[in-house]
Amino acid sequence: MARKSPGALRAQSRLAGRSGGKTSPIDGLSSRANAAIVRLQLRHPKIGSVATALTSYRRAIWRSGRWLELLGDCPCPSCDPVGQRGILEGAMRRLPPAARRELRRVVDALDEEFLRKTLPDPRAAELNAWDAQAWWRHRLRGR
């Protein structure tokens, strides 16, 4: 019976590992940062897809007009910018410093727009401990 060579087996396993994740690279990040994100998602699958979260967060912020429209109105989690921002924060906490800086730079620009399109919640001090940990949960829609 014919056997595969060790080099063929290594190549096959590398290709299987690449196609298994099916993650698209994030625009604005280096290949090293994208690789760090893929490794993070493999080690911590509960985090979710960072690329999908960033795309959804970006879409929710830029699609809305003067005020952020999709805080609590849409039942699907992909339209909720607060949930997507939480996924991004979880990823940024676990990434290595260089990749964290790159992702933070991309997210900071979106955060500025998020802050501009929302208002501070005057009842934020009354929130439970989980809500109080994240500033993006202390915001209200403009209307």
Secondary structure as UniProt FT lines:
FT   HELIX           6..21
FT   TURN            27..28
FT   HELIX           31..43
FT   HELIX           45..47
FT   HELIX           50..63
FT   HELIX           77..79
FT   HELIX           81..94
FT   HELIX           97..116
FT   STRAND          118..120
FT   TURN            122..123
FT   HELIX           124..126
FT   HELIX           129..132
FT   HELIX           135..138
FT   STRAND          139..141
//
